[in-house]
Amino acid sequence: MSVPRTPYIPRRKRWLQACSQWLLLGGLLRSLTYRSGLHGHLGVTRHSVRLPERQRLPRPLKIAFASDFHAGPSTHPAIFDELFACLQREQVDLLLLGGDYVSGAARYAEVLCAGLAACHAPLGKFAVLGNHDLATDETCITELFAQAGVQMLVNRAVGLPAPFGQVSVCGMDEAWLGEANARLTFARAGTVRILLVHAPDGLLKLSGQRYHIGFAGHTHGGQIALPDGTPLVRPLGPVSRVHYHGRIPVPGNGDLIVSRGVGCSTIPVRLNADPELVICTLQ
């Protein structure tokens, strides 16, 4: 079982968080931008992954992946209601969450809990932590998610129940603020491996480990982009700057699906980088 860490938050960091909340008018600005359509329009992006013949599953496995909620002053909670309603319609087998659940205080994650608890994913609900989560009270977020039936994975793999006993969800810790350890992450993994990381930069921490399909967030697709989807400001991280959205072929490994995420970070605006729910069918 993983042990949540609560890193020291410098006074300067706390001061910047407080200033950010004040500048966002305690959530008033997010209400104005959401009603104006400036949070973007939630969509569903679909992928299909075909496994090698010897590892073929008894039936298709339907996976939902959502990331970067950023609950707090910069994201209107109505976008979460849209997401959970969409999840209910999709009737997935497995729900994966990619980190950055809050912007600011960990208690903001409370707004996600009822929706997460109501999500029906018979094979499980699993999550990893993002850099924003590690900059606040990780223990609080982990406990809130546990109450909603979501397991937090920190460098560990969890096998799925029958008839998918050969499939494991492998959750690796955040690449830069966390303590990513690929050896521990894959130590008990089955023959079919689903990689769950916060940022595409997790690829730099793999140490030769193999997976069949991976999921990452962090980038927001730039959040504010040109009409062709090119970010005006590139996401942080050497891999994230290049692979900021879409299905990325990884030489010698499975593809990595990078989501634009759901919420808004820093400012409550998305342009040409709509929020998305990823649905992937593994077969």
GIHUPE-V867312 format. One line per field, one symbol per residue. ss: DSSP state (H for helix, E for strand, L for the rest). burial: b if it has 16 or more other ideal C-beta (glycine too) atoms within 10 Angstrom, else e. A space follows every 10 residues. Layout:
ss = ???
burial = ???
//
This chain:
ss = LLLLLLLLLL HHHHHHHHHH HHHLHHHHHH HHHHHLLLLL LLEEEEEEEL LLHHHLLLLL EEEEEELLLL EELLELLHHH HHHHHHHHHH LLLEEEELLL LELLLHHHHH HHHHHHHHLL LLLLEEELLL HHHHLLLHHH HHHHHHHLLL EELLLEEEEL LLLLLLEEEE ELLLLLLLLL LHHHHHLLLL LEEEEEEEEH HHHHHLLLLL LLEEEEELLH HHLEELLLLL ELLLLLLLLL LLLLLEEELL LLLLEEEELL LLLLLLLLLL ELLLLEEEEE EEL
burial = eeebeeeeee eeeeeebeeb beebeeeebb eebbeeebbb ebeebebebe beeeeeeeee bbbbbbbbbb bbbbbbbebb ebbbebbeeb ebbbbbbbbb bbbbbbebbb bbeebbeebe bebbbbbbbb bbbbbbbbeb bbebbeebbb bbbbbbbbeb eeebebbbbb bbbbbebbeb bbebbbeebb ebbbbbbbbb bbbebbeebe bbbbbbbbbb bbbbbeeeee beeebebebb bebbbeebeb eebbbbbbbb bbbbbebbbb ebbbbbbbbb ebe
//
